[in-house]
Amino acid sequence: MAKAVLKKEKWTLSFDSSLKGAVIKEARKKGVYPVSILEEIVREKLNPYGYTDIKDSVSYVRAIRKKSKELSSKAFLDEIKRWQKSKS
């Protein structure tokens, strides 16, 4: 049986030129294509509790620790409860 060939879609996005400049600048800084930066941002927004897409685990843990120091224990527990409800 022959496999169906998937047709790759091409998208054209139009947005603010200053935003485009910021994306290109960040892509050059990281040494990746601008589309990679956009994909990373979209993945982050669609999966805010995901851990599988973390590239730099050390900075991620540092950011979590810094954020947790700013939260009270009650707020932290409330966030965990919200996360558990969103997974079910």
CNS distance restraints for C-alpha pairs under 8 A (distance, minus, plus):
assign (resid  15 and name CA) (resid  19 and name CA) 7.08 0.50 0.50
assign (resid  15 and name CA) (resid  20 and name CA) 6.99 0.50 0.50
assign (resid  16 and name CA) (resid  20 and name CA) 6.31 0.50 0.50
assign (resid  17 and name CA) (resid  21 and name CA) 6.12 0.50 0.50
assign (resid  18 and name CA) (resid  22 and name CA) 6.27 0.50 0.50
assign (resid  19 and name CA) (resid  23 and name CA) 6.27 0.50 0.50
assign (resid  20 and name CA) (resid  24 and name CA) 6.20 0.50 0.50
assign (resid  21 and name CA) (resid  25 and name CA) 6.04 0.50 0.50
assign (resid  22 and name CA) (resid  26 and name CA) 6.16 0.50 0.50
assign (resid  23 and name CA) (resid  27 and name CA) 6.11 0.50 0.50
assign (resid  23 and name CA) (resid  34 and name CA) 6.15 0.50 0.50
assign (resid  23 and name CA) (resid  37 and name CA) 6.88 0.50 0.50
assign (resid  23 and name CA) (resid  38 and name CA) 7.59 0.50 0.50
assign (resid  24 and name CA) (resid  28 and name CA) 6.18 0.50 0.50
assign (resid  24 and name CA) (resid  34 and name CA) 5.55 0.50 0.50
assign (resid  25 and name CA) (resid  29 and name CA) 6.22 0.50 0.50
assign (resid  26 and name CA) (resid  30 and name CA) 6.25 0.50 0.50
assign (resid  26 and name CA) (resid  34 and name CA) 7.86 0.50 0.50
assign (resid  26 and name CA) (resid  37 and name CA) 7.62 0.50 0.50
assign (resid  27 and name CA) (resid  31 and name CA) 5.77 0.50 0.50
assign (resid  27 and name CA) (resid  32 and name CA) 5.16 0.50 0.50
assign (resid  27 and name CA) (resid  33 and name CA) 5.79 0.50 0.50
assign (resid  27 and name CA) (resid  34 and name CA) 5.11 0.50 0.50
assign (resid  27 and name CA) (resid  36 and name CA) 7.78 0.50 0.50
assign (resid  27 and name CA) (resid  37 and name CA) 6.33 0.50 0.50
assign (resid  28 and name CA) (resid  32 and name CA) 6.41 0.50 0.50
assign (resid  28 and name CA) (resid  33 and name CA) 7.63 0.50 0.50
assign (resid  28 and name CA) (resid  34 and name CA) 7.98 0.50 0.50
assign (resid  32 and name CA) (resid  36 and name CA) 6.56 0.50 0.50
assign (resid  32 and name CA) (resid  37 and name CA) 7.65 0.50 0.50
assign (resid  33 and name CA) (resid  37 and name CA) 7.13 0.50 0.50
assign (resid  34 and name CA) (resid  38 and name CA) 6.54 0.50 0.50
assign (resid  35 and name CA) (resid  39 and name CA) 6.10 0.50 0.50
assign (resid  36 and name CA) (resid  40 and name CA) 6.10 0.50 0.50
assign (resid  37 and name CA) (resid  41 and name CA) 6.30 0.50 0.50
assign (resid  38 and name CA) (resid  42 and name CA) 6.25 0.50 0.50
assign (resid  39 and name CA) (resid  43 and name CA) 6.07 0.50 0.50
assign (resid  40 and name CA) (resid  44 and name CA) 6.12 0.50 0.50
assign (resid  41 and name CA) (resid  45 and name CA) 6.28 0.50 0.50
assign (resid  42 and name CA) (resid  46 and name CA) 6.12 0.50 0.50
assign (resid  43 and name CA) (resid  47 and name CA) 5.89 0.50 0.50
assign (resid  44 and name CA) (resid  48 and name CA) 5.54 0.50 0.50
assign (resid  44 and name CA) (resid  50 and name CA) 7.92 0.50 0.50
assign (resid  49 and name CA) (resid  83 and name CA) 7.86 0.50 0.50
assign (resid  54 and name CA) (resid  60 and name CA) 7.46 0.50 0.50
assign (resid  56 and name CA) (resid  60 and name CA) 6.35 0.50 0.50
assign (resid  57 and name CA) (resid  61 and name CA) 6.14 0.50 0.50
assign (resid  58 and name CA) (resid  62 and name CA) 6.26 0.50 0.50
assign (resid  59 and name CA) (resid  63 and name CA) 6.08 0.50 0.50
assign (resid  60 and name CA) (resid  64 and name CA) 6.26 0.50 0.50
assign (resid  61 and name CA) (resid  65 and name CA) 6.15 0.50 0.50
assign (resid  62 and name CA) (resid  66 and name CA) 6.13 0.50 0.50
assign (resid  63 and name CA) (resid  67 and name CA) 6.07 0.50 0.50
assign (resid  64 and name CA) (resid  68 and name CA) 6.00 0.50 0.50
assign (resid  65 and name CA) (resid  69 and name CA) 6.36 0.50 0.50
assign (resid  66 and name CA) (resid  70 and name CA) 6.87 0.50 0.50
assign (resid  67 and name CA) (resid  71 and name CA) 6.68 0.50 0.50
assign (resid  68 and name CA) (resid  72 and name CA) 7.77 0.50 0.50
assign (resid  68 and name CA) (resid  76 and name CA) 7.40 0.50 0.50
assign (resid  71 and name CA) (resid  75 and name CA) 6.06 0.50 0.50
assign (resid  71 and name CA) (resid  76 and name CA) 6.25 0.50 0.50
assign (resid  72 and name CA) (resid  76 and name CA) 6.25 0.50 0.50
assign (resid  73 and name CA) (resid  77 and name CA) 6.23 0.50 0.50
assign (resid  74 and name CA) (resid  78 and name CA) 6.15 0.50 0.50
assign (resid  75 and name CA) (resid  79 and name CA) 6.19 0.50 0.50
assign (resid  76 and name CA) (resid  80 and name CA) 6.40 0.50 0.50
assign (resid  77 and name CA) (resid  81 and name CA) 6.27 0.50 0.50
assign (resid  78 and name CA) (resid  82 and name CA) 6.23 0.50 0.50
assign (resid  79 and name CA) (resid  83 and name CA) 6.18 0.50 0.50
assign (resid  80 and name CA) (resid  84 and name CA) 6.19 0.50 0.50
assign (resid  81 and name CA) (resid  85 and name CA) 6.25 0.50 0.50
assign (resid  82 and name CA) (resid  86 and name CA) 6.22 0.50 0.50
assign (resid  83 and name CA) (resid  87 and name CA) 6.39 0.50 0.50
assign (resid  84 and name CA) (resid  88 and name CA) 6.66 0.50 0.50
